[in-house]
C-alpha cells in the first residue's frame, strides 16, 4: 500500500497524510498545512493559493482522498 501525500498549497511543502495537524476545510475539501502561519495565509485568500498551486503543479491534487 502506498502512502498518501498531501501538499501545503501556500509554501509547496508536502508530507504523508496524518503528519500535519494544521488543516482547513474549503469547498468540501480538506487542505493541510505545515504550520498555522500557512493555514492563516490560506484562510485569508484561499482562491489565490489554490490557483497559484494549480499553475505551479498542474498534475498534482493537494488534497487526495486516502
C-alpha atoms as an extended CHARMM CRD file, in Angstrom:
* protein
*
        66  EXT
         1         1  UNK       CA              0.0000000000        0.0000000000        0.0000000000  PROA      1               0.0000000000
         2         2  UNK       CA              1.4380000000        3.3740000000       -0.9780000000  PROA      2               0.0000000000
         3         3  UNK       CA              1.4520000000        6.4100000000        1.2530000000  PROA      3               0.0000000000
         4         4  UNK       CA             -0.9510000000        9.2650000000        0.6100000000  PROA      4               0.0000000000
         5         5  UNK       CA              0.8570000000       12.5760000000        0.0590000000  PROA      5               0.0000000000
         6         6  UNK       CA             -0.7110000000       15.9370000000        0.9120000000  PROA      6               0.0000000000
         7         7  UNK       CA              0.6300000000       19.3310000000       -0.1370000000  PROA      7               0.0000000000
         8         8  UNK       CA              0.6510000000       22.6960000000        1.5990000000  PROA      8               0.0000000000
         9         9  UNK       CA             -0.7450000000       24.9520000000       -1.1630000000  PROA      9               0.0000000000
        10        10  UNK       CA              0.8280000000       28.0280000000        0.4480000000  PROA      10              0.0000000000
        11        11  UNK       CA              4.5120000000       27.0070000000        0.7100000000  PROA      11              0.0000000000
        12        12  UNK       CA              4.6060000000       23.9090000000       -1.5700000000  PROA      12              0.0000000000
        13        13  UNK       CA              5.8510000000       21.5520000000        1.1360000000  PROA      13              0.0000000000
        14        14  UNK       CA              4.4360000000       18.0210000000        1.1500000000  PROA      14              0.0000000000
        15        15  UNK       CA              4.2620000000       15.0680000000        3.5210000000  PROA      15              0.0000000000
        16        16  UNK       CA              2.3670000000       11.8870000000        4.3060000000  PROA      16              0.0000000000
        17        17  UNK       CA             -1.2860000000       12.2630000000        5.2570000000  PROA      17              0.0000000000
        18        18  UNK       CA             -1.6330000000       12.4850000000        9.0360000000  PROA      18              0.0000000000
        19        19  UNK       CA              1.7320000000       14.1070000000        9.8160000000  PROA      19              0.0000000000
        20        20  UNK       CA              0.4920000000       17.7190000000        9.8960000000  PROA      20              0.0000000000
        21        21  UNK       CA             -2.0230000000       18.9560000000       12.4450000000  PROA      21              0.0000000000
        22        22  UNK       CA             -2.9820000000       22.2420000000       10.7480000000  PROA      22              0.0000000000
        23        23  UNK       CA             -5.8450000000       21.9020000000        8.3000000000  PROA      23              0.0000000000
        24        24  UNK       CA             -8.7820000000       23.8440000000        6.8850000000  PROA      24              0.0000000000
        25        25  UNK       CA            -11.9630000000       22.9560000000        5.0310000000  PROA      25              0.0000000000
        26        26  UNK       CA            -12.7570000000       24.8280000000        1.8260000000  PROA      26              0.0000000000
        27        27  UNK       CA            -15.3640000000       23.9730000000       -0.8310000000  PROA      27              0.0000000000
        28        28  UNK       CA            -15.7670000000       20.4530000000        0.5240000000  PROA      28              0.0000000000
        29        29  UNK       CA            -12.0590000000       19.6200000000        0.5640000000  PROA      29              0.0000000000
        30        30  UNK       CA             -9.6070000000       19.3930000000        3.4330000000  PROA      30              0.0000000000
        31        31  UNK       CA             -6.3480000000       21.2820000000        2.9210000000  PROA      31              0.0000000000
        32        32  UNK       CA             -3.3310000000       20.5010000000        5.1110000000  PROA      32              0.0000000000
        33        33  UNK       CA             -0.6050000000       22.9210000000        6.2070000000  PROA      33              0.0000000000
        34        34  UNK       CA              2.8960000000       22.6030000000        7.6090000000  PROA      34              0.0000000000
        35        35  UNK       CA              2.1400000000       25.2900000000       10.2180000000  PROA      35              0.0000000000
        36        36  UNK       CA             -0.5650000000       27.6300000000       11.4560000000  PROA      36              0.0000000000
        37        37  UNK       CA              1.0650000000       30.5190000000        9.5700000000  PROA      37              0.0000000000
        38        38  UNK       CA              0.3940000000       28.8320000000        6.2250000000  PROA      38              0.0000000000
        39        39  UNK       CA             -3.1130000000       27.9380000000        7.3580000000  PROA      39              0.0000000000
        40        40  UNK       CA             -3.7690000000       31.6020000000        8.2300000000  PROA      40              0.0000000000
        41        41  UNK       CA             -2.4820000000       32.7980000000        4.8640000000  PROA      41              0.0000000000
        42        42  UNK       CA             -4.7390000000       30.2720000000        3.1070000000  PROA      42              0.0000000000
        43        43  UNK       CA             -7.7960000000       31.3040000000        5.1080000000  PROA      43              0.0000000000
        44        44  UNK       CA             -7.2570000000       34.9590000000        4.1310000000  PROA      44              0.0000000000
        45        45  UNK       CA             -7.0820000000       34.1690000000        0.4060000000  PROA      45              0.0000000000
        46        46  UNK       CA             -7.9020000000       30.5350000000       -0.4090000000  PROA      46              0.0000000000
        47        47  UNK       CA             -8.6700000000       31.0030000000       -4.1120000000  PROA      47              0.0000000000
        48        48  UNK       CA             -5.3470000000       32.7500000000       -4.7000000000  PROA      48              0.0000000000
        49        49  UNK       CA             -3.3600000000       29.9150000000       -3.1180000000  PROA      49              0.0000000000
        50        50  UNK       CA             -5.3580000000       27.1530000000       -4.8170000000  PROA      50              0.0000000000
        51        51  UNK       CA             -4.9670000000       28.7850000000       -8.2320000000  PROA      51              0.0000000000
        52        52  UNK       CA             -1.2720000000       29.5200000000       -7.7130000000  PROA      52              0.0000000000
        53        53  UNK       CA             -0.6110000000       25.9380000000       -6.6370000000  PROA      53              0.0000000000
        54        54  UNK       CA             -2.5230000000       24.5820000000       -9.6490000000  PROA      54              0.0000000000
        55        55  UNK       CA             -0.4640000000       26.7360000000      -12.0180000000  PROA      55              0.0000000000
        56        56  UNK       CA              2.8200000000       25.5640000000      -10.4670000000  PROA      56              0.0000000000
        57        57  UNK       CA              1.7600000000       21.8970000000      -10.1190000000  PROA      57              0.0000000000
        58        58  UNK       CA             -0.8460000000       21.2190000000      -12.8400000000  PROA      58              0.0000000000
        59        59  UNK       CA             -0.9130000000       17.4380000000      -12.3250000000  PROA      59              0.0000000000
        60        60  UNK       CA             -0.9580000000       17.3850000000       -8.5080000000  PROA      60              0.0000000000
        61        61  UNK       CA             -4.0320000000       17.1160000000       -6.2880000000  PROA      61              0.0000000000
        62        62  UNK       CA             -3.0030000000       18.6980000000       -2.9610000000  PROA      62              0.0000000000
        63        63  UNK       CA             -5.9090000000       17.0330000000       -1.1410000000  PROA      63              0.0000000000
        64        64  UNK       CA             -6.1040000000       13.4080000000       -2.2560000000  PROA      64              0.0000000000
        65        65  UNK       CA             -8.5890000000       11.1050000000       -0.5820000000  PROA      65              0.0000000000
        66        66  UNK       CA             -6.9430000000        8.2140000000        1.2520000000  PROA      66              0.0000000000
